Structure formats: C-alpha cells, structure tokens
Amino acid sequence: MIDATHDPQLRSWVESANAEGTDFPVQNLPYARFRRASGEAWRIGVAIGDRVLDLGQARDAVAWPGEVAALMGPLASGDLNTLMGQPIAARRALRAALSSALARGSDLQSALQRCLLPQAAVEYSLACHIGDYSDFYTGIHHARAVGKLFRPDNPLLPNYRWVPIAYHGRTSSIGVSGQRIRRPNGQTKGEGPTPDFGPCRRLDYELELGLLIGPGNALSEPIPIAEAEQHLFGVTLLNDWSARDIQAWEYQPLGPFLAKSFATTLSPWVVTMEALAPFRRPFARPAQDPAPMPYLDSDSNRASGMLDISLETSLVTDAMRRAGAAPVRLAASNSAEAAYWTPAQLVAHHTVNGCNLRPGDLLGSGTMSGPEAHQAGSLLELTDGGKRPIALPGGEQRTFLEDGDMVIMRGWCERAGFVRIGLGEVAGTVVPALRS
C-alpha cells in the first residue's frame, strides 16, 4: 500500500507542512470534524501543517474527478462515516486526490488557499459517529504489571496468550480532546464489612490507541484475518480514564463498569491506515509462547501486522499551570513493543462469533506500556499501585491524579526513508467530583 502519497520528496505549498517535526506533513492528511465557531455547521477537514483544509469549501472550490466529488459530498456536511464505509480503493483515490491538490506545484493552490483555516482557530467534535466501543487488553506488559499487584506468582491468567481479551464500553461518555473529566463518585471497599461511597481517590489514565472500523461485516458473517486490514479505517489516540479504587471493588465477577464508563477521550484527528502503511512491523511471538490459532494467523499479519507508533504521556498540574511551567513527561513507549495482538487479529476475533462491526465502531487497544518501568502507560504501574509517588517539578508528588491535573498524550511514527507523521495529541483535565 506504499504509493506516491508517501514519497519522502513530496512537499506542500502549505509551508507549515514542510517544517521539520510537524505532525501533519502532506504525507499524513488525517481527518477531523470541526467548525469555525459555535453554532456553525460541522464539516470534515484534513490537517496540513498547522492548518485544516475545509472539505466543505474545497468541494465547491474545485472541479474534482467524479469519484472524488461523490466522496466529498458527505464530508462537506460533517459525515465521515460514509467514507469509512467505502472500499479501500475509494479511500485511496480520495487520499491521492488530496495529496496531489496540496502538493507543491499544484494547479489547485489558488482555489484551495481560501479553504484553509488555522487549527488554533477552530473547535472539534468526535471525528465520526461511534456506534459501539470495545476495549481490548492487548498490552502484555501492562497486563503483567497489573497482574503482579494482585497475583505476584501468576500475573498473567492462562487465557491471555490465546485469546484477545476485551469488554464492551459505553459510547455516550466518549469525548474529544480538551474534555473536562469530572471525578466520578462510586462505591469502594471500606475498612469494615460496609463499603464506602464518595469521590474516586485513585483516578488514573490509560494510554491507548483507538482503532476505527471501516466497512465492517454483516451479522453472522465473520471477517477472515486475511481481509481484516480492509475493515480498519484509521487510528486515533485514546485515554481510557480509570477509577482504580471503584474498579477494585466492582470488577468481580463481570469486569469494570462505573470505573470506566464515566469518560473516554479521543484525539480529534484520525490518521488513516493508508498513511500508516510505511510504519508497520512484523508480528512475532517469543519462542516459548503458543502460536495464534489459525483464525488469528495469516501471512500478511506475520509480515507487517504491528503498528510502529511512538507514544508518550505528559502531565501539567494546576500549580505548574499557574507557574507557567511546561508539561513534564511521565513515560514513553512504542505500540509495536507494547501490544501482544495486532489490529487485524482484534477485528478477526471480534467477528469470529458472527458479531457485526459497523463503520465508525471503536476498538481500544488496551494500555500501551513497554517492558521497562519508565515505559508504563498508567500511574498504577508507574507508582507500583500507589506505593512509590512520582516527584514533579516544584516539589509536588503524585500517586494518582488530583483535581486540576491535565493529562496530555501524543503519538508519532518515524522510519528511515520516510517522512515523520504524527497523531496529534489528546488532552483532558480533571475537575472536582459532584457533591454526593
């Protein structure tokens, strides 16, 4: 799937897209849903440098080829799901047209210049309608670290190396970057036989990737793993906020409920699978681990099933913000080193029982922690369950999140011979609980 849109020599007439280290060069072209001001209609845009190309205006400013013009119609009205449901060939055709139009020397420059807006001057919503959300647990280092807190002698349960573990989450509480996260109330284990009720005291983040579904499948018709990549539209950053003390009390026997359903935050930008084509790695298991079952195995998945995305989490406390201090990086990891299962395997497993996936459905990757302590994707791991506080600038410490804390997550891809691309960032700020 590597083609002319990935050419490292390609440059844009939007000069900020050519800046070293930008997340959004012309080789990326991620989608977002945005508007200029409150009350204005939503539309889909494409990031290029520090600008967003308004596809509502662009549709009318240029005589696009027939197939591309048809795809632009729903985007102009803020509908990304229609494009997500198209075959991969149609999505690639639109990407090629946008790449050519935004490339240096394009005859369309004068027409499209009027369709650009500063990203800092717009507001965003979720990029698409998310009908269903399933959160997986593919981060084996996270699973092992959390398991050690509860089962030191047997941190991974017997099924972990055989089946991609997941649970169904809520979509109503999924928000976009910039979200204010209300500290949840709930039950927690008390000192005696009666549980306590009140605000969460062990509020945490989870660094994840969000995988957004493309065409999907009909009910009762599984997606074979060899075809699974065709049903993935793109990737976004995901913070799956977690109330650890509420979860510890409620999760047996059915798993998390109130501890997860209060908030999940996504980046506004969806980086397409086409843009990520150069940034793949082979899928391989340690020699002592079992090979995947046949329905979770294919030649293409073994050759390039893993996404190679660098990830980091930073924190700004209320005191740091007042002092004008920069965010402090807490940890960094890489998705290819963190994940035990590939995106294609998640799609194949999710549908093997006949479950139908639809355009815009969201799959969470699970916490993307690396093998080392400083690569942890949550405070639960970084602080060893709250036993080892993290020292912050100005003398502050953290075991878990406090009111006023802002968590910022970023992601990017780099590989020799290709231009770096980024996923932007997802940020959220904790605000006090409602009085119970």
N, C-alpha and C positions, 0 to 999 in steps of 0.2 A: 504493500500500500504506500510505499515511499514514491513520491512523484515530484513534478516541477514545483509544487507548492512548498516543498521542504528544502528547496535549493538554498544552500548557505550563502550564495552570492546575491540572492534576491534582496532588494531594498525597496522601501516605500517612499512615496512622495510626501507622506506624513513624517516629518523629520524626527519627531519624538519616538517613532517606532524603530529607528535605527540606532538609538542610544544603547551603549553597552550595558548589559544587565537588565534591560527592560523586560517586564513580564510579557508584554504584548507586541512582539515584532510581527511583521507581516506573515511569518511562518506559523503563527498561532491562530488568530482570528476566533476567539471564543465568543459565545453568545450570552447575553443578559437581557432581562426585561426591565425597562426603565421608563421614566418620564421626566420632562423638564421641570415641572412644578406641580404641587398638589392640585388635584382636580383635573389635570390634563390626562388625556387617554394614554394608557400604557402601550408601548410598542417594543419590538425586539431590536437590539443593537448589537454591533460587533465591536470588540475592543481593538484599537490600533494605536499603539503608543499610549499617550495619556489622553486620547480622545475616544469617543464612541461614535461609530457610524450609525446614524439613524436610518434603519432599513425602511421605515415608513416614508421618509422623504426620498431616500435613494430609489425606492421602487418607481416613483413618479419622475425622478430627475434624469433617468437613463432608459434607453430602449434596450432592455435586457433580452437575451435569447428566450424563445418561447418556454422551454422547460424551466429556466431560471425565473422568469417572470411569474410563472404559476406558483413556484415555491415562495416567492417574495410576498405574495398576497396575504396569507395568514400571518407572516412575520410582521407586516406593516400594522396589523391590528393587535399585536401582542401575543400571538398564538405560536409558541414554539413546539407544542405537542404534535401538530400536524407534520412539521418537518421531521420530528423524532420518529414518527411512524413510517417515514418513507424508506424505500430500499437504499442500501448503502451507495449505489451508483448515483442516485439522485442527490444525496447529501454531498457526495464528492463533486458532482457537477456544480453545485452552488458554491462550494468552497473554492473550486478552481476559478469560477467567475469573479468572486470577491477578491481573491488573490491577485488576479490579473488587473482588476479595476483599481486596486490600491497600490500596485507596484509602480516603482519609479518609471516614468516614461509613458504611463497610461494615457490614452486619449480622453479618458473619463475624469481626469483630475479636476478640471474646472467645474464640471457639473456636480461632482461629489464633495468638493470642498465646502459647499454650502450645507452639506448634510452632516457635518462633523460638530460635535459638542465636547467641551471639556468634561472628562469623567467626574471631576470635582464639583461640577455644577448640576448634576442630575441625582435623582433618587432611584433606588432599585426595589424591586419586589422579588419573590422567588421566580426563577427563570422559567418555570413551567408549572403546570398543574400536576401535583403529585397525588396520584390516586391511592397508592399503597406504599408502605415502607416496611422493609425487613432489615433488621440489623444483625449482621454476621459477627463472628468471633474468630476472624482469621489470624489475628496477631498472636503467634505462638509464644513469643517472649513475654507479652502481656499476660496471656493465659497462664504461663508457667509462674510468673512473678506473683500474680494474684492468688493462684492456687497454693503457693508456698505459705501465704499468710494464713490459710485455713487448713491446708493438708501438707505440712512440711515434708513428709516422707513420700507423698504421692501427689504432686501438684497437678499433673495432667490426668484427667479422667480417661478411662480406657477407650472411649469412642472418639477422642479428639483427633487422632491420626487417621480416622476412617471416614468421618462424616463432617461436612462443613456445618458447624453449629450456628443457629440463628434463632431469633424470636421476632414476632410481629410487633411493630411500634405504631404510635399514633402519627397521623399526618396533620391534624388540626393545630398542633403546637410547634410545627416546623416554621422557623422564621429565617430572615435573611440577615446577613452581616450588619452589625450595628444594633442588633437586638438588645434590649434591656431584659435581663434574666431575673425574674422575681424569685427570691429564695423560697423554696417550697416548704410548706408545712406537711407533717405526716407523723405516723407512729414510729417510734424507735424502741429498742429494748430498754427496759427500765432496770433499776438496781434490784428490784424485787419481782414478784410474780406479775405485777401490773405494768404494762408498757407505758412509756411517756408519750405525750403529744405536744408538738410545737415545731418551731423552725428547724430545718436541717442544720446540723452542726458540722457536717463533714461533706461540704459541697465541693465537687470536683469537675474537671473537664476530661474529655477523651478525644485525642487527636485521631481523626479518621478520614478516609476518603469516601465520598458519596458516588456511587455508580448509578447513572441514569439510563433507564431502559429505552431502547429504540422501538422497532416494530412489535416485538412480543409474539405471543402464541395464542392459539385458540384453546379453550378449555378442553382438557383431557389429551392434548397433543404435546408431548414433551419436546424440548429443544435439544437436539443432539449436541454434544460438546463441540464437534467439528463445525457447527453452524452458530455457536453461541456468540462469537465476536460480532456477527452481523446484527445481533439484537442488543448491542451496547451502543448507546449514543455518545456518551461523554462522561467526564469526571469532574467533580467539584470537591472543595474542601468541606469537611463536616466536623462540627464539635457536638458530640453527644453528651451534654451535661449530665451529671450523675450525682444523686444524693446517696452517698455511701452508707450512712447510718440507717436511712429508711430502707435501702435495699437489703442490708444485712438482716433486718427483721422480717421483711415481707417475702423474700425471694423463694423460700422453700414452701411448697414443692413445685411451683409453676414458673418461677423466674421473676425478673424485675417487672414492676408495674408503676406505681406512683414515683418510684425512684428515677424513672427515665422519661415518663410521659409529659413532664412539665415543660420541657424545652429541648429542641434540637436546632442548631443554627448552621446554615449553609452559606458559602460564598455566593455572591451574585453571579459569578462567571462560570460557565460550563465549557470546559476545554474538550473538544471533540476527540473521539478515538482516532480520527484521521490525523489530527495534529500531533497525537502521541505516538504515531507509528514509528518514528526513529528511536523512541525511548522505551524499548522493550528488552527483557532479559529472558533467557531460558528458564523453564521450570524444572527444578531438580530437587530430589529429596535426599536427606542423609542416607547412607547405605544401610543403616540399621532400621530405618523406618519402612513401613509397608508401602508398596506401590499403590496408587489410587485404583479403585475399582474400574472396570472397563468403561462404564458410563461417564467417568470423570477423567478419562485419558484420551489423548489424541496426539498425532504427530505435531500439529501446529501448536498445540498448547505446550508440549515439551520444548519446542523450538523457541517460542517467544511469548509465552503466556503471561509472564510477570510484567507489571508496570514498574518502571525505574523512576521514581519520583522522590526527590529530597524534601523533607518536611521539618518544620521547626515550630516550637511554641514559645511565645514571649508573654510577659506579664507587666502590666502597669498598675500599681496600687493607687489609691486615692491620694496618699501622701506624696508619691512620686509625681503624680499629675500636677498637684499644687506646686511642687518644687520645680516643675519643668524638666524633670528627668526623662531620659529616653527609656523605652521598654527594655527589660532585661530578659535575655534568652534563658529559658529554663532547660530546654532539651532539644535535640535534633536527631532524626532517624531517616531511614530510607524504606519506602514501601516494599521494594523487592526483597530486602533483608528481613522485613517485619512479618510479611504475610506467609502463611502456610498453604493457602489456596489461592488460585488465580481468579480473576473476574469471570472468565469463561466457565470455570468449574462451579462458581456460585450460581450462574444462570442455569447450567445443566442440572445441578442438584435441585434448585428451587422449582423446576418444572418437571422433574422426573416422575413425580406423582400425578401429573396432569394439571397442576396449578397453572393458571393463565397469568402471564405478565402483560402489562399494557404500556403504551408509550408514556413516559414520564414517571413510571414507578421508580422508587429509590431503593437501592441496596447499600447499607452501610458496611464498610469493610471490617469494622472492629478496630480496636485501638492499635495504632501502628507504632509499637515500641521496638527498639532494636535490642540486641543481645546484651549490651552494656548498661550499667545503671544510669549513666548520663544520657541515654537514648530513650528514656521512658516517656510514654505518651500520656501519662496521668500523674497527678500528685500522689495518688495512692501508692504508686510504685516509687516515685522519687523520694518520698518521705518514709518508705517502709511502713505503710499503714498508719502514718502519723507519728511514728516514734522518733524520726530524725528531721527536725524542722529545716527548711531551706533558708539560708541567710540572704537577705536582699539589701540593695543599696539604702543608705540612711539608717541602718540598724534594725530594719524590720525583719520579721521572720514569717514564714508560712508553713503550715502543715496542710491546711485546706483553704479554700477561697473565703475571703471576707468581703463584706459589703463594700462596694466601690471598686473592687478589682476588675480590671479589663483583661481578658484573655485574647491574644492575637495569634492566629495560626497562619502559616504561609507554606507554599509548596512551589517547586520548580523542577525543571528537567534540564540536564546538561549531558552532552556526549560529544566527543571529539568528532569533527567533521560536520556538525550540525549547529544551528543557532539555538541558544538557550531560550526556552519558553517558560512561562510561569502560570500558576493557577490563581494569582492574586492573593487575597487574604480573607479570612473570616474572623470577625471580632465580635465580642459580646461583653457586656458589663453587668455585674451582679448588683442588684438593688435589694433593699431590705424586704423581709417577709411581711405579709399582711398580718395584722394582729389577729390571733386566733380567739 
